[in-house]
Amino acid sequence: MQFHEVRFPASLSFGSVGGPERRTEVVTLANGYEERNTPWAHSRRRYDAGLGLRSLDDIETLISFFEARMGQMYGFRWKDWSDFKSSAASAEPAFNDQTIARGNAVQDAFPLLKVYRSGDNSYARPISKPVLGSVRIGLGRDEMKEGVDYEVDVSTGIVTFQHAPEEDVEITAGFEFDVPVRFDTDQIQTSVSSFQAGSVPNVPIIEVRV
């Protein structure tokens, strides 16, 4: 995977628009009923970074970042200001925000997850790009200590314990995270005069699977 572990400037992603995208195949039958299916187990996010640009300095920063990624060639991290932590938007991440697994006394490595719930339904989203220093882990009701009880690979989102958690113990986590993305274009078009008049370039960003 061609990926740079660097975050798109958060000051430029603030103000952008975007969010999750699903792919649903809908077939309308002769009797008017529908059959719906999806080939995607996970949603994919799209953004437009152009709306976060506010000055000529921002454009210069964008172009430098774009050139260093060689357009669509290399992926990078993106802070989605509408959804970037395990807790509620108004709270700080806590070690018991998300239940990511239960111990079996054998397995010692577990991926981070964020669960979205509505009514009786839920969706578990894999978190592959946690923010360095933000991950907190708990076993049962006790918070563990990073570097002593566990390690976190911030490039994959895998938490590895020094010792496999005991049978049926609840493994919880709290964290901030980025979205793995790439530019969805090999061309950035800017106009200094139009930008000063309020026009901004279109800078499409798309999530990548890692």
MOSUL-V773100 format. One record per residue. RES is the residue in one letter. BURIAL is b if it has 16 or more other C-alpha atoms within 10 Angstrom, else e. Layout:
RES;BURIAL
RES;BURIAL
This chain:
M;e
Q;e
F;b
H;e
E;e
V;e
R;b
F;b
P;e
A;e
S;e
L;b
S;b
F;b
G;b
S;b
V;b
G;b
G;b
P;e
E;e
R;e
R;e
T;e
E;e
V;e
V;e
T;e
L;e
A;e
N;e
G;e
Y;e
E;e
E;e
R;e
N;e
T;e
P;e
W;e
A;e
H;b
S;e
R;b
R;b
R;b
Y;b
D;b
A;b
G;b
L;b
G;b
L;b
R;b
S;e
L;e
D;e
D;b
I;b
E;e
T;e
L;b
I;b
S;e
F;b
F;b
E;e
A;e
R;b
M;e
G;b
Q;b
M;b
Y;b
G;b
F;b
R;b
W;b
K;b
D;b
W;e
S;e
D;e
F;b
K;b
S;b
S;b
A;e
A;e
S;e
A;e
E;e
P;b
A;b
F;b
N;b
D;b
Q;b
T;b
I;b
A;b
R;b
G;b
N;e
A;e
V;e
Q;e
D;b
A;b
F;b
P;b
L;b
L;b
K;b
V;e
Y;e
R;e
S;e
G;e
D;e
N;e
S;e
Y;e
A;e
R;e
P;e
I;b
S;b
K;b
P;b
V;b
L;e
G;e
S;e
V;b
R;b
I;b
G;b
L;b
G;b
R;e
D;e
E;b
M;b
K;e
E;e
G;e
V;e
D;e
Y;b
E;b
V;b
D;e
V;b
S;b
T;e
G;b
I;b
V;b
T;b
F;b
Q;e
H;e
A;e
P;b
E;b
E;e
D;e
V;b
E;b
I;b
T;b
A;b
G;b
F;b
E;b
F;b
D;b
V;b
P;b
V;b
R;b
F;b
D;b
T;e
D;e
Q;e
I;b
Q;e
T;e
S;e
V;e
S;e
S;e
F;b
Q;e
A;e
G;e
S;b
V;b
P;b
N;e
V;b
P;b
I;b
I;b
E;b
V;b
R;e
V;e
